[in-house]
Amino acid sequence: MTDPWGDLQELWHRDAPDAPKLVRQVRRLERTRLWSRLLRLGVVALGLSGLAAAVAHSVTLVEAGAALVIATTIVAYFGWVTRDEARHYEMLSRDSTSYLRSRQVQLKSELRTITFTWVIIGVELSFFVPWLIDGIPLHFGSFWSPAVVFAWWIPLLGMALLLAITVRAAIRRRRELDQVNGLLVKEDLVP
């Protein structure tokens, strides 16, 4: 397993850095930023499409209203996180910042994306759990009918898997952020 932070730290402390290796690291960071944006967009698309499918089978105005409130919350939160991400990225180009400062901003951005995913999962569950508990006996008769497995258990399993992946990623990002913050303090780069 490679340690990208260790590689960069080694380059950073050397007198004559290996330029091609540094360029690869910067490109890797840009790809990470792109994947972070794509993940946020994918989570929003899945969340909104799940709500739309649920509303198509909604039997009450209360359920439809709850879905509308949740969809609005998802879109508003997505807009806020996207603007915040752009603001932090723009800060890097305003003045000359060190790699450590750049990495710190990127790690915070990745942690915001993970938190964004957790919020969307929570909001989705706040709608789907009551909707499905009331709707399954009414529409499908059994919690284990093929339609329920497809409409309830598989998405629930997907949410649990996404939650597990993001918890693991958050632990890694938090650990690296602590290392970066420690080095910034050590190098006296903390504002």
C-alpha positions, 0 to 999 in steps of 0.5 A: 500500500502506498502512502501518498502523504509520506511521498509528498512529505519526502518531496517537500523536505528534499532540497531538489524535489522530483518534479515529475513525481510532484506533478503526478501528486498534484494531478492525483489531488485534482482527480480526488477533487473531481471524484468528490464533486461527482460523488456529491452529484451522484448522492443528490441524483440518487436521493432525488430519484428515490424520492421521485419514485416514492412520490409516484406511489405516494397515497397522501398529500402529507407524504408528498409534502414531506418528500418535497421538503426533503428534496428542497433540503437536499438541493439547498444543502448541495448548493451550500456545500458546492459554494463553500467548496468553490470558495475554499478552492478559490482561496488557494489561488489568491495568494501563494500557499504552501502545499500543506495549506492546500492539502489541509483545504482539500482534506476539509473539503473531502470531510465536508463531502463525507458529511454531506453524504451522511446528511443526505442518507439521514434525510432520505431515511427520515422519509423512506422508513415511515413511508415504507413501514406504512406502505409495504403492508398496504401495497405489497402485503409482505416485507419480503415480497420481490417488489419490497426487496427491490424497493426497500432492502436493496436501497437500504443495503446500499445506504448502509454500504455507502455509510460504512465506506464513508465512515472508513474514509472519514477516519482516514481523512481525519487522521491525515488532517491531524498530521497536516495540522501538526506539521503546519503548527510545527512549520509555524504556518498556522494563521 
